[in-house]
Amino acid sequence: MPGWLEQAKDSRLTLFITSELSDHQWYCLLEHAQFYRVELTLLCAKGVSIPHKINVNQGAEPEVNRAISFDEPLIYLSNQPKKCVTTEEQALCFAIEDYNYQDLITWVNYLYQNNQFTDFNEQTSDVFSALKQGRTVVLYGEFSSSLLYALQPLILSQTFLDDKAWPGRLILSIDKKCRPDLRFLPQQCVQSIEFIASHEIKPKIIYKELADDSTDLSDSEQKAERYLVDRLIVLTDAIRNYPICTMIGKTGVGKTFLIREIKKRYPEQYQVYHELEHFEEFALDGGDKVKVLFLDEVNIANKHLTMFEPLKEGGNARILYQGRIYELTAKHRIVCAANPLHYGGGRVKQKLFTGQDVPELHLAEMPTYSIYEYLLKPIYHTVAPYMNEQDFKTKCLHFLAQYKQSQLNKENKLCIRNLQEWVISFAMELLKHQPETFLKKRKIHIDAHVTDIIITDSMNSLHKILRRSIEIRKQRYLERRGSIWGLNGCLIEGRPGMGKSELIRFRLAKSGYIQAKPGKDAPENTLTYIKIDASLSDESKKDFIRKAFNQGQIVWLDEVNSILDEGFEHWMNAFLSGFDPDTHLKAQVPGFMLLVTANSIGMEGRSLIGPAFRGRLTQLTMPEPTIKDFEMIIENKLPCQLEEKQRHTMASELVVLMEKNKNLTLREITPKLELISRIYRDSPEVDNALSI
């Protein structure tokens, strides 16, 4: 598709330069103009100057036919830009925060095949089409600098009657915080309006659930059903009465579960769509059912969601999405789910919710009887031949009491999935002692030389937990048992170079897993894992993990807290909960697991890992090595080379050295043990021997 200069070949072209260009940009412009033999007429806005080293023919200012008067300004500057929006019935009004130039004006489509880009064609946004049809379009909110620069020529062209290419009117209502440079416009085109700041508005809470601390599991099935039905009534009432609402609660309180229950119990009344990727399908659904677009983990999304502002006004809301305008009906509803903001992990208070006018349903943790029926009782079915349900309930009550009383739970560092994992682990231990269970032994080839890590005393408990977690998922894969979830991953935190990755590699090999290539078909009935590079694009990571999810593979990803702000947590939480984030289907083959490591948040580019993500992972911390650990490492690496006293002295001084120098790691020390040991063999009493 030819550009402006190519289209103007061997002729003249007038350009409005609304902002300063770099020397490189000037060079490119003039070099291409010379190539196509184009005579340029440059009209520069105030504050824009042509570099002195460029020769220009400084003629008289061209005569232009300016519009003398305006019915209303083209630009509003205000502390509350939404209030400046026109009341004209046919005007199209859109909050700007989630849009770019391509959504509003034009974009280029193309095909990519055989490593080549072909079939370029320009597409026009419905917004620009409306301007061409003579309609008024108002864009309001907090504009990015790049978008304002891109829209400048369109705004400026409205001040010249002979240059305006469309009969409509484009008006911008800009938040004063943007501090836009508007010197390119006549003063009468800009109006500043200051509104009195409103008093603090309280959230519009339409339902607040009270916690039920009862531990009585008698008649648990009936009580759990009543509780669930009551919750569903509250949610369906909100869907019926409000175009948009949001459920708020800690991870594991059942927000997504309620949406799944609506789909399962009321298929004739509701059609549920998941996430923005399915917005077009949702918007174009003209059926008689109530259409629900469910946006999970909404306050992790890298959007302000102000595209849904029209839903607050009532009536048939016009929503602009990817350049197309969709008119929603009273049967189109949006339900959001969010964790509290203090969860971190990139959570923000989006502008859609800052007005406190989106109805909120605050959900508390499920009562004990519901936790048992929906999360723990399915585990009982695997041990039913070896234990009666009353005994199982008694055991679950013990775990429930531990969970409820745990300080970690009160600090949001534990969630229901941790409790579920405890009960799964108990069931695994019980089944191990039965003669014929799904935990029967299998012969698996193990590469014993995959790593030379030494499991020290300090690391032993961490290693046991990791082994147990992997073994649970391993048996799910081998026996195709996919109905029970719990914690489908492990997070190992600690300083770099302390053995996190080596431990994972060792444990996977000992459990019989072999490494496979990401994105490739896994061999049948073979335990495999993939390792994904954190530097891959978010889309590539998602595609590889989806493939692994459906093949029952383990996914290994290092430095996970370097990518949390990219939206990774938003879709990864769905995989960890047992559902594809796009199709919302369960895995085709059970056994999926995520193994991730994380370095200190103090390191550059590392983010805080939020409780929602942590709540789906077994959390482990790589310990700092003790004197006893170093003695074990030295004895294994240097057998029979040092006496016991020499080993102890060397280990003690290595620990002191690491305490003084926090940048020193096992990765650096281990290869040099042979060299260091010579000091102690020659003179075991040397002071400050390691200072060299």
C-alpha positions as CSV (number, residue, x, y, z in Angstrom):
1,M,0.0,0.0,0.0
2,P,1.7,3.3,-1.1
3,G,2.4,6.0,1.4
4,W,1.6,9.7,1.0
5,L,4.9,10.5,-0.7
6,E,4.6,7.7,-3.1
7,Q,1.0,8.7,-4.0
8,A,2.2,12.3,-4.6
9,K,5.1,11.2,-6.9
10,D,6.2,14.0,-9.3
11,S,3.8,16.5,-7.8
12,R,3.2,18.6,-4.6
13,L,2.2,17.6,-1.1
14,T,1.2,19.8,1.9
15,L,2.0,18.4,5.3
16,F,1.0,19.7,8.8
17,I,3.9,19.2,11.2
18,T,2.2,19.4,14.6
19,S,5.2,18.4,16.9
20,E,8.9,18.5,16.8
21,L,10.7,16.0,14.6
22,S,14.2,14.5,15.3
23,D,17.0,15.1,12.9
24,H,16.6,11.5,11.8
25,Q,12.9,11.9,11.1
26,W,13.6,15.1,9.1
27,Y,16.3,13.3,7.1
28,C,13.9,10.4,6.3
29,L,11.1,12.7,5.2
30,L,13.3,14.8,2.9
31,E,15.2,11.8,1.5
32,H,12.0,10.1,0.5
33,A,10.5,13.3,-0.9
34,Q,13.6,13.7,-3.1
35,F,13.4,10.0,-4.2
36,Y,9.8,10.5,-5.4
37,R,10.4,14.0,-6.7
38,V,7.8,15.6,-4.4
39,E,7.7,19.3,-3.7
40,L,6.8,19.7,-0.1
41,T,4.8,22.5,1.5
42,L,5.3,22.4,5.2
43,L,2.9,24.1,7.7
44,C,4.5,24.0,11.1
45,A,2.5,24.4,14.4
46,K,3.7,26.8,17.1
47,G,6.8,25.5,18.7
48,V,7.9,23.4,15.7
49,S,10.8,24.7,13.6
50,I,12.7,23.4,10.6
51,P,16.4,22.8,11.3
52,H,18.6,25.6,10.1
53,K,20.8,23.3,8.0
54,I,17.8,22.5,5.7
55,N,17.4,24.9,2.8
56,V,13.8,26.1,2.4
57,N,12.0,28.5,0.1
58,Q,10.5,30.8,2.7
59,G,7.4,32.1,0.8
60,A,4.4,34.0,2.1
61,E,2.1,32.1,4.3
62,P,-0.4,30.2,2.2
63,E,-3.9,31.6,2.1
64,V,-6.2,29.3,3.9
65,N,-9.9,29.4,4.4
66,R,-10.3,29.3,8.1
67,A,-13.6,28.6,9.9
68,I,-14.5,31.9,11.5
69,S,-16.7,30.7,14.4
70,F,-17.4,27.4,16.2
71,D,-20.7,26.3,17.7
72,E,-18.7,24.7,20.5
73,P,-14.9,24.2,21.1
74,L,-13.0,21.3,19.5
75,I,-11.1,20.7,22.7
76,Y,-12.2,20.8,26.3
77,L,-9.7,20.7,29.2
78,S,-11.3,19.6,32.5
79,N,-10.7,17.9,35.8
80,Q,-13.8,15.8,35.0
81,P,-13.8,15.3,31.2
82,K,-16.8,13.1,31.2
83,K,-19.0,16.0,32.3
84,C,-18.1,18.0,29.2
85,V,-19.6,15.3,26.9
86,T,-22.3,16.6,24.6
87,T,-25.9,15.7,25.1
88,E,-26.6,15.5,21.4
89,E,-28.6,12.3,20.9
90,Q,-26.9,11.1,17.8
91,A,-23.4,11.8,19.1
92,L,-21.0,8.9,19.7
93,C,-19.2,9.2,23.0
94,F,-16.3,7.0,24.0
95,A,-13.9,7.0,27.0
96,I,-10.5,6.9,25.5
97,E,-8.2,5.0,27.9
98,D,-8.4,1.6,26.3
99,Y,-8.1,2.8,22.6
100,N,-5.4,3.5,20.2
101,Y,-5.3,5.3,16.8
102,Q,-6.1,2.0,14.9
103,D,-9.3,1.5,17.0
104,L,-10.4,5.1,16.2
105,I,-9.4,5.9,12.6
106,T,-7.7,3.3,10.4
107,W,-5.5,0.2,10.5
108,V,-3.7,-2.0,8.1
109,N,-4.6,-5.7,7.6
110,Y,-2.2,-8.2,6.1
111,L,-1.5,-11.9,5.6
112,Y,1.6,-13.6,6.9
113,Q,2.5,-16.8,5.2
114,N,5.7,-18.5,4.1
115,N,7.7,-16.0,6.2
116,Q,6.3,-13.2,4.1
117,F,3.8,-10.3,4.7
118,T,1.4,-9.9,1.8
119,D,-2.1,-8.6,0.8
120,F,-1.9,-5.3,2.7
121,N,-5.2,-3.4,2.9
122,E,-6.4,-0.4,4.9
123,Q,-9.4,-0.8,7.1
124,T,-11.5,2.1,8.4
125,S,-12.8,2.2,12.0
126,D,-16.5,2.6,12.6
127,V,-15.7,5.9,14.4
128,F,-14.1,7.4,11.3
129,S,-16.9,6.1,9.2
130,A,-19.3,7.9,11.5
131,L,-17.4,11.2,11.0
132,K,-17.6,10.7,7.2
133,Q,-21.4,10.3,7.6
134,G,-21.6,13.7,9.4
135,R,-22.0,12.5,13.0
136,T,-20.4,14.0,16.0
137,V,-17.8,11.9,17.9
138,V,-16.6,12.8,21.4
139,L,-13.6,11.2,22.9
140,Y,-13.0,11.8,26.6
141,G,-10.7,10.9,29.4
142,E,-7.0,10.6,29.9
143,F,-5.2,10.6,26.5
144,S,-1.7,9.2,26.0
145,S,0.7,11.6,24.4
146,S,1.2,9.4,21.4
147,L,-2.6,9.3,20.7
148,L,-2.9,13.1,21.1
149,Y,-0.1,13.5,18.6
150,A,-1.7,11.1,16.2
151,L,-5.1,12.9,16.4
152,Q,-3.6,16.4,16.0
153,P,-3.9,16.5,12.1
154,L,-7.6,15.5,12.4
155,I,-8.4,18.2,14.9
156,L,-6.4,20.8,13.0
157,S,-8.1,20.0,9.7
158,Q,-11.4,21.0,11.2
159,T,-10.2,24.6,11.5
160,F,-9.8,24.8,7.7
161,L,-13.0,24.7,5.7
162,D,-11.1,23.8,2.5
163,D,-9.2,20.9,4.0
164,K,-11.8,19.1,6.0
165,A,-12.3,15.7,4.3
166,W,-15.4,14.7,6.3
167,P,-18.6,16.5,7.4
168,G,-18.7,15.2,11.0
169,R,-17.3,16.8,14.1
170,L,-14.5,15.3,16.3
171,I,-14.4,16.7,19.8
172,L,-11.9,15.8,22.5
173,S,-12.5,16.3,26.2
174,I,-9.1,15.9,27.8
175,D,-8.2,15.3,31.5
176,K,-6.1,18.3,32.6
177,K,-3.6,15.9,34.1
178,C,-2.4,15.1,30.5
179,R,-1.1,18.7,30.1
180,P,-1.4,18.6,26.3
181,D,0.4,21.0,24.0
182,L,-2.4,22.7,22.1
183,R,-0.4,25.6,20.6
184,F,-1.2,24.3,17.2
185,L,-4.9,25.3,17.5
186,P,-6.6,28.7,17.5
187,Q,-7.5,29.8,21.0
188,Q,-11.2,29.9,20.3
189,C,-11.0,26.1,19.7
190,V,-10.0,25.3,23.2
191,Q,-12.1,25.8,26.4
192,S,-11.0,25.0,30.0
193,I,-13.7,23.9,32.5
194,E,-13.2,23.3,36.2
195,F,-15.7,21.3,38.2
196,I,-16.0,21.3,41.9
197,A,-14.6,18.0,43.2
198,S,-17.2,15.7,44.6
199,H,-17.1,14.3,48.1
200,E,-15.7,10.8,48.5
201,I,-18.2,8.3,47.2
202,K,-18.6,5.0,49.0
203,P,-18.6,1.8,47.0
204,K,-22.0,0.6,45.7
205,I,-22.1,-2.6,47.7
206,I,-25.4,-4.4,47.0
207,Y,-24.5,-7.6,48.9
208,K,-22.0,-8.3,51.7
209,E,-21.7,-11.9,52.8
210,L,-21.1,-12.7,56.5
211,A,-18.5,-15.4,57.4
212,D,-20.0,-18.7,58.8
213,D,-17.5,-20.1,61.3
214,S,-19.6,-23.3,62.0
215,T,-17.6,-26.6,62.0
216,D,-20.7,-28.8,62.0
217,L,-20.5,-31.2,59.0
218,S,-23.8,-33.0,59.8
219,D,-26.3,-32.8,56.8
220,S,-23.4,-31.1,54.9
221,E,-24.9,-32.0,51.5
222,Q,-28.2,-30.3,52.2
223,K,-26.7,-27.2,53.8
224,A,-24.1,-26.8,51.1
225,E,-26.9,-26.9,48.4
226,R,-29.0,-24.3,50.2
227,Y,-26.0,-22.1,50.6
228,L,-25.1,-22.4,46.9
229,V,-28.6,-21.7,45.8
230,D,-28.8,-18.6,48.0
231,R,-25.5,-17.3,46.4
232,L,-26.8,-18.0,42.9
233,I,-30.0,-16.1,43.6
234,V,-28.0,-13.1,44.7
235,L,-25.8,-13.2,41.6
236,T,-28.7,-13.8,39.1
237,D,-30.6,-10.9,40.7
238,A,-27.6,-8.7,40.2
239,I,-27.3,-9.8,36.5
240,R,-31.0,-9.1,36.0
241,N,-31.0,-5.7,37.6
242,Y,-27.6,-4.3,36.5
243,P,-25.8,-4.2,33.1
244,I,-22.5,-4.6,34.9
245,C,-21.5,-5.9,38.3
246,T,-18.4,-7.2,40.1
247,M,-17.8,-10.0,42.6
248,I,-15.0,-9.2,45.1
249,G,-13.3,-11.6,47.4
250,K,-10.0,-13.4,48.3
251,T,-8.9,-16.2,46.1
252,G,-10.8,-19.5,46.5
253,V,-14.1,-18.0,47.8
254,G,-15.9,-19.4,44.7
255,K,-16.3,-16.5,42.3
256,T,-15.5,-18.5,39.2
257,F,-17.3,-21.5,40.6
258,L,-20.6,-19.5,40.7
259,I,-20.3,-18.7,37.0
260,R,-19.7,-22.4,36.2
261,E,-22.8,-23.3,38.3
262,I,-24.9,-20.8,36.3
263,K,-23.8,-22.4,33.1
264,K,-24.5,-25.9,34.5
265,R,-27.9,-25.2,36.2
266,Y,-29.5,-22.7,33.9
267,P,-28.4,-23.6,30.4
268,E,-31.8,-22.5,28.9
269,Q,-31.6,-19.0,30.5
270,Y,-27.9,-18.0,30.3
271,Q,-25.2,-18.1,27.7
272,V,-21.8,-17.4,29.3
273,Y,-18.8,-16.0,27.4
274,H,-15.3,-15.8,29.0
275,E,-12.9,-12.9,28.7
276,L,-12.5,-10.0,26.2
277,E,-11.2,-12.3,23.5
278,H,-14.8,-13.5,23.1
279,F,-16.4,-10.0,23.2
280,E,-17.4,-10.0,19.5
281,E,-19.2,-13.3,19.8
282,F,-20.9,-12.1,23.0
283,A,-22.0,-8.8,21.4
284,L,-23.3,-10.3,18.2
285,D,-25.3,-13.0,20.0
286,G,-28.9,-12.1,19.2
287,G,-30.5,-15.1,20.9
288,D,-33.2,-15.0,23.6
289,K,-30.9,-16.1,26.4
290,V,-29.3,-13.6,28.8
291,K,-25.7,-13.2,27.5
292,V,-23.1,-12.9,30.3
293,L,-19.5,-11.8,29.5
294,F,-17.4,-13.0,32.5
295,L,-14.1,-11.1,33.1
296,D,-12.1,-13.0,35.7
297,E,-9.2,-11.5,37.7
298,V,-10.4,-8.2,36.2
299,N,-8.1,-6.0,38.2
300,I,-5.0,-7.7,36.7
301,A,-6.0,-6.8,33.2
302,N,-3.8,-4.2,31.5
303,K,-6.9,-2.1,30.6
304,H,-8.9,0.6,32.4
305,L,-12.1,-1.1,30.9
306,T,-13.6,2.4,30.4
307,M,-14.9,1.0,27.1
308,F,-17.8,-0.3,29.2
309,E,-18.7,3.2,30.6
310,P,-21.8,3.4,28.3
311,L,-23.3,0.4,30.3
312,K,-23.6,2.7,33.3
313,E,-26.0,5.0,31.4
314,G,-28.7,2.4,30.8
315,G,-30.4,1.7,27.5
316,N,-28.7,0.1,24.5
317,A,-25.1,0.8,25.1
318,R,-22.7,1.4,22.2
319,I,-19.4,-0.3,22.8
320,L,-16.3,0.3,20.6
321,Y,-14.1,-2.7,20.4
322,Q,-11.2,-3.2,18.0
323,G,-12.5,-0.5,15.6
324,R,-16.1,-1.7,15.4
325,I,-19.1,-0.3,17.3
326,Y,-21.4,-2.9,18.8
327,E,-24.8,-2.0,20.3
328,L,-25.6,-4.1,23.3
329,T,-29.2,-4.9,24.4
330,A,-30.8,-5.3,27.8
331,K,-29.9,-9.0,27.6
332,H,-26.2,-8.3,27.4
333,R,-24.6,-8.4,30.9
334,I,-21.1,-8.2,32.1
335,V,-19.9,-9.8,35.4
336,C,-16.4,-9.1,36.7
337,A,-14.5,-10.9,39.4
338,A,-11.7,-9.3,41.4
339,N,-9.4,-9.8,44.3
340,P,-8.6,-7.1,46.8
341,L,-6.1,-4.5,45.6
342,H,-3.6,-5.4,48.3
343,Y,-3.0,-8.7,46.6
344,G,-0.4,-7.1,44.3
345,G,0.7,-8.9,41.2
346,G,-0.1,-5.9,39.0
347,R,-3.6,-5.3,40.4
348,V,-4.9,-1.7,39.9
349,K,-8.1,0.2,40.5
350,Q,-9.3,0.6,36.9
351,K,-10.9,3.9,35.9
352,L,-14.2,2.0,35.2
353,F,-14.5,1.3,39.0
354,T,-13.1,4.6,40.4
355,G,-16.6,6.3,40.2
356,Q,-17.8,3.7,42.7
357,D,-20.9,3.3,40.6
358,V,-20.5,-0.4,39.6
359,P,-22.5,-2.6,41.9
360,E,-20.3,-4.9,44.1
361,L,-21.0,-8.3,45.6
362,H,-18.5,-9.0,48.5
363,L,-18.1,-12.7,49.0
364,A,-16.7,-14.3,52.2
365,E,-15.0,-17.6,52.5
366,M,-17.3,-20.6,52.0
367,P,-18.7,-22.2,55.2
368,T,-17.1,-25.5,56.4
369,Y,-19.9,-27.7,55.0
370,S,-19.6,-26.2,51.5
371,I,-15.8,-26.6,51.5
372,Y,-16.3,-30.2,52.4
373,E,-19.0,-31.0,49.8
374,Y,-17.5,-29.2,46.8
375,L,-13.7,-29.4,47.4
376,L,-12.9,-32.3,49.8
377,K,-15.6,-34.9,49.3
378,P,-14.5,-35.6,45.7
379,I,-11.2,-36.8,47.2
380,Y,-13.1,-39.2,49.4
381,H,-14.2,-41.2,46.4
382,T,-10.6,-42.2,45.8
383,V,-10.2,-43.7,49.3
384,A,-13.8,-44.9,49.8
385,P,-12.9,-48.6,49.6
386,Y,-10.5,-48.2,52.5
387,M,-12.2,-45.7,54.8
388,N,-15.8,-44.8,55.7
389,E,-17.0,-41.3,55.1
390,Q,-17.6,-40.4,58.8
391,D,-13.9,-41.2,59.5
392,F,-12.9,-39.2,56.5
393,K,-15.1,-36.2,57.7
394,T,-13.4,-36.4,61.1
395,K,-10.0,-36.2,59.4
396,C,-11.2,-33.3,57.2
397,L,-12.4,-31.4,60.3
398,H,-8.9,-31.7,61.7
399,F,-7.4,-30.1,58.6
400,L,-10.2,-27.5,58.5
401,A,-9.5,-26.5,62.0
402,Q,-5.8,-26.1,61.2
403,Y,-6.7,-24.1,58.2
404,K,-9.1,-21.8,60.0
405,Q,-6.7,-21.1,62.9
406,S,-3.6,-20.6,60.7
407,Q,-2.1,-17.1,61.0
408,L,-1.1,-17.5,57.3
409,N,-4.7,-17.8,56.4
410,K,-5.6,-14.7,58.3
411,E,-2.8,-12.9,56.4
412,N,-4.2,-14.1,53.0
413,K,-1.1,-16.4,52.6
414,L,-3.2,-19.5,52.5
415,C,-6.4,-20.3,50.6
416,I,-8.8,-23.2,50.2
417,R,-6.6,-24.8,47.6
418,N,-3.9,-25.3,50.3
419,L,-6.4,-27.1,52.4
420,Q,-7.4,-29.3,49.5
421,E,-3.8,-30.2,48.9
422,W,-3.4,-31.3,52.5
423,V,-6.3,-33.7,52.1
424,I,-5.0,-34.9,48.8
425,S,-1.6,-35.7,50.4
426,F,-3.4,-37.5,53.2
427,A,-5.3,-39.6,50.7
428,M,-2.0,-40.4,48.8
429,E,-0.4,-41.6,52.0
430,L,-3.4,-43.8,52.8
431,L,-3.4,-45.4,49.3
432,K,0.3,-46.1,49.3
433,H,-0.3,-48.7,52.0
434,Q,-3.1,-50.5,50.2
435,P,-2.1,-53.6,48.1
436,E,-4.0,-52.7,44.9
437,T,-4.5,-49.0,44.3
438,F,-3.9,-46.6,41.5
439,L,-0.5,-45.9,43.1
440,K,0.9,-49.3,42.0
441,K,4.5,-49.3,41.1
442,R,5.6,-48.7,37.6
443,K,9.0,-49.2,36.1
444,I,10.4,-45.9,34.9
445,H,13.8,-45.2,33.5
446,I,15.6,-42.6,35.6
447,D,18.6,-40.6,34.5
448,A,20.7,-40.6,37.7
449,H,23.4,-38.3,36.3
450,V,21.2,-35.4,35.2
451,T,22.5,-33.2,38.0
452,D,25.1,-33.4,40.8
453,I,23.0,-31.5,43.4
454,I,23.4,-32.7,47.0
455,I,20.2,-32.8,49.1
456,T,21.4,-31.3,52.3
457,D,19.7,-31.4,55.7
458,S,18.3,-27.9,55.3
459,M,17.0,-28.7,51.8
460,N,15.5,-32.1,52.8
461,S,12.0,-30.9,53.9
462,L,11.7,-28.7,50.8
463,H,12.7,-31.7,48.6
464,K,10.1,-34.0,50.2
465,I,7.3,-31.5,49.6
466,L,8.4,-31.0,46.0
467,R,8.6,-34.8,45.5
468,R,5.1,-35.3,47.0
469,S,3.6,-32.6,44.7
470,I,5.1,-34.0,41.6
471,E,4.1,-37.6,42.5
472,I,0.5,-36.6,42.9
473,R,0.4,-35.1,39.4
474,K,2.4,-38.0,38.1
475,Q,-0.2,-40.5,39.2
476,R,-3.0,-38.3,37.7
477,Y,-1.2,-38.6,34.4
478,L,-0.5,-42.3,34.6
479,E,-4.0,-43.2,35.8
480,R,-5.9,-40.4,33.9
481,R,-7.5,-39.2,37.1
482,G,-8.3,-35.6,36.5
483,S,-11.2,-34.7,38.7
484,I,-9.2,-33.5,41.8
485,W,-7.1,-30.4,41.7
486,G,-5.7,-28.6,44.7
487,L,-2.4,-26.8,44.2
488,N,-1.2,-27.5,40.7
489,G,2.2,-26.0,41.0
490,C,5.2,-25.2,43.2
491,L,6.9,-21.9,43.7
492,I,10.5,-22.0,45.0
493,E,11.8,-18.6,46.2
494,G,15.3,-17.7,47.1
495,R,18.5,-15.9,46.1
496,P,20.0,-16.6,42.7
497,G,22.6,-19.3,42.5
498,M,21.4,-21.2,45.6
499,G,20.2,-24.4,43.7
500,K,16.5,-23.7,42.9
501,S,16.8,-24.8,39.3
502,E,19.1,-27.7,40.1
503,L,16.6,-29.0,42.7
504,I,13.8,-29.0,40.1
505,R,15.9,-30.7,37.5
506,F,17.0,-33.4,40.0
507,R,13.5,-34.0,41.2
508,L,11.9,-34.3,37.8
509,A,14.6,-36.8,36.7
510,K,14.1,-38.8,39.9
511,S,10.4,-38.9,39.3
512,G,11.0,-40.3,35.8
513,Y,10.3,-37.1,33.7
514,I,12.2,-36.4,30.6
515,Q,12.5,-33.0,28.9
516,A,10.4,-32.3,25.7
517,K,10.4,-29.5,23.3
518,P,7.7,-26.8,24.0
519,G,4.8,-26.8,21.5
520,K,5.5,-30.3,20.2
521,D,3.3,-33.4,20.6
522,A,4.3,-35.4,23.7
523,P,5.0,-39.1,23.3
524,E,2.1,-41.2,24.6
525,N,2.3,-42.6,28.1
526,T,5.6,-40.9,28.7
527,L,6.2,-38.5,31.6
528,T,7.5,-35.3,30.1
529,Y,8.1,-31.7,31.1
530,I,8.9,-28.5,29.1
531,K,11.1,-25.6,30.2
532,I,9.9,-22.2,29.0
533,D,12.1,-19.1,28.7
534,A,10.7,-16.1,30.6
535,S,11.8,-13.8,27.8
536,L,9.3,-15.3,25.4
537,S,6.3,-13.2,24.4
538,D,3.2,-13.5,26.6
539,E,1.4,-15.0,23.6
540,S,4.1,-17.6,23.0
541,K,4.2,-18.6,26.7
542,K,0.4,-19.0,26.7
543,D,0.4,-21.2,23.5
544,F,3.2,-23.5,24.9
545,I,1.5,-23.8,28.3
546,R,-1.9,-24.5,26.7
547,K,-0.3,-27.4,24.7
548,A,1.3,-28.7,27.9
549,F,-1.9,-28.3,29.8
550,N,-3.8,-30.5,27.4
551,Q,-1.0,-33.1,27.3
552,G,-0.6,-33.5,31.1
553,Q,2.9,-32.1,31.0
554,I,4.8,-30.3,33.7
555,V,5.9,-26.8,32.8
556,W,9.1,-25.3,34.3
557,L,9.6,-21.6,34.3
558,D,12.4,-19.7,36.0
559,E,12.2,-16.1,37.4
560,V,8.4,-15.9,37.3
561,N,8.3,-12.6,39.1
562,S,10.0,-10.9,36.2
563,I,6.9,-11.4,34.0
564,L,3.9,-11.0,36.3
565,D,3.2,-7.4,35.1
566,E,2.7,-8.7,31.5
567,G,-0.7,-10.3,32.2
568,F,0.8,-13.7,32.8
569,E,-0.9,-14.1,36.2
570,H,-4.3,-13.3,34.7
571,W,-4.4,-16.4,32.4
572,M,-2.1,-18.6,34.3
573,N,-4.5,-18.7,37.3
574,A,-7.1,-20.3,35.0
575,F,-4.7,-23.1,33.9
576,L,-3.8,-23.7,37.6
577,S,-7.5,-23.9,38.4
578,G,-7.9,-26.7,35.8
579,F,-9.5,-24.7,33.0
580,D,-8.3,-23.3,29.7
581,P,-8.6,-19.5,30.1
582,D,-10.1,-19.1,26.6
583,T,-12.2,-22.2,26.0
584,H,-12.8,-22.7,29.7
585,L,-12.6,-26.5,29.1
586,K,-10.8,-29.0,31.3
587,A,-7.5,-30.5,30.3
588,Q,-7.7,-33.3,27.7
589,V,-5.1,-35.3,29.7
590,P,-4.7,-34.8,33.5
591,G,-1.3,-34.3,35.1
592,F,-0.5,-30.7,34.3
593,M,1.7,-28.9,36.8
594,L,3.6,-25.6,37.0
595,L,7.1,-25.4,38.6
596,V,8.4,-21.8,39.0
597,T,11.3,-20.1,40.7
598,A,11.5,-16.5,41.9
599,N,14.3,-14.3,42.9
600,S,14.2,-11.5,45.4
601,I,11.7,-8.7,44.6
602,G,14.6,-6.3,45.3
603,M,16.2,-7.4,42.0
604,E,15.6,-5.1,39.0
605,G,12.5,-5.9,37.0
606,R,11.0,-8.2,39.7
607,S,7.4,-7.8,40.8
608,L,5.5,-8.8,44.0
609,I,3.8,-12.2,43.6
610,G,0.2,-11.7,44.6
611,P,-1.8,-14.0,46.9
612,A,-4.1,-15.1,44.1
613,F,-1.2,-16.7,42.2
614,R,0.5,-17.9,45.4
615,G,-2.8,-19.4,46.5
616,R,-2.6,-21.9,43.5
617,L,1.0,-22.9,44.3
618,T,2.8,-24.8,47.0
619,Q,5.2,-22.2,48.4
620,L,8.7,-23.2,49.2
621,T,11.8,-21.2,50.2
622,M,15.3,-22.3,49.3
623,P,17.3,-22.1,52.6
624,E,20.7,-20.6,53.1
625,P,23.3,-23.3,53.7
626,T,24.3,-24.1,57.3
627,I,27.7,-25.4,58.6
628,K,26.2,-28.9,58.5
629,D,25.1,-28.5,54.9
630,F,28.6,-27.3,53.8
631,E,30.2,-30.3,55.7
632,M,27.9,-32.6,53.7
633,I,28.7,-30.9,50.4
634,I,32.5,-31.0,51.1
635,E,32.4,-34.6,52.1
636,N,30.5,-35.5,48.8
637,K,32.5,-33.3,46.5
638,L,35.9,-34.1,48.1
639,P,35.7,-37.6,49.6
640,C,38.5,-38.6,51.9
641,Q,40.5,-35.4,51.2
642,L,39.8,-33.6,54.5
643,E,39.7,-34.7,58.1
644,E,36.5,-34.1,60.1
645,K,38.0,-31.1,61.9
646,Q,39.3,-29.6,58.7
647,R,35.9,-30.0,57.0
648,H,34.2,-28.3,60.0
649,T,36.6,-25.4,59.9
650,M,36.2,-24.9,56.2
651,A,32.4,-25.2,56.4
652,S,32.2,-22.7,59.3
653,E,34.3,-20.1,57.5
654,L,32.3,-20.5,54.2
655,V,29.1,-19.8,56.2
656,V,30.7,-16.7,57.7
657,L,31.9,-15.5,54.3
658,M,28.4,-15.9,52.8
659,E,26.8,-14.0,55.6
660,K,29.3,-11.1,55.0
661,N,28.9,-11.2,51.2
662,K,25.3,-11.7,50.2
663,N,26.3,-11.7,46.5
664,L,28.3,-14.9,47.1
665,T,26.3,-18.1,46.1
666,L,26.7,-21.8,46.1
667,R,27.0,-21.6,42.3
668,E,30.2,-19.7,42.7
669,I,31.6,-21.6,45.7
670,T,31.0,-25.2,44.7
671,P,33.3,-25.3,41.6
672,K,36.1,-23.9,43.8
673,L,35.9,-26.3,46.7
674,E,39.0,-28.2,45.6
675,L,41.1,-25.0,45.4
676,I,39.8,-23.7,48.8
677,S,40.3,-27.1,50.5
678,R,44.1,-26.9,49.9
679,I,44.3,-24.1,52.4
680,Y,42.9,-26.3,55.1
681,R,44.9,-29.4,54.1
682,D,48.2,-27.3,54.4
683,S,47.4,-25.2,57.4
684,P,44.0,-25.8,59.1
685,E,44.5,-22.9,61.6
686,V,45.2,-20.1,59.1
687,D,43.3,-16.9,60.1
688,N,41.2,-15.2,57.4
689,A,42.2,-17.9,54.9
690,L,39.2,-17.3,52.7
691,S,39.9,-13.5,52.3
692,I,42.0,-14.4,49.2
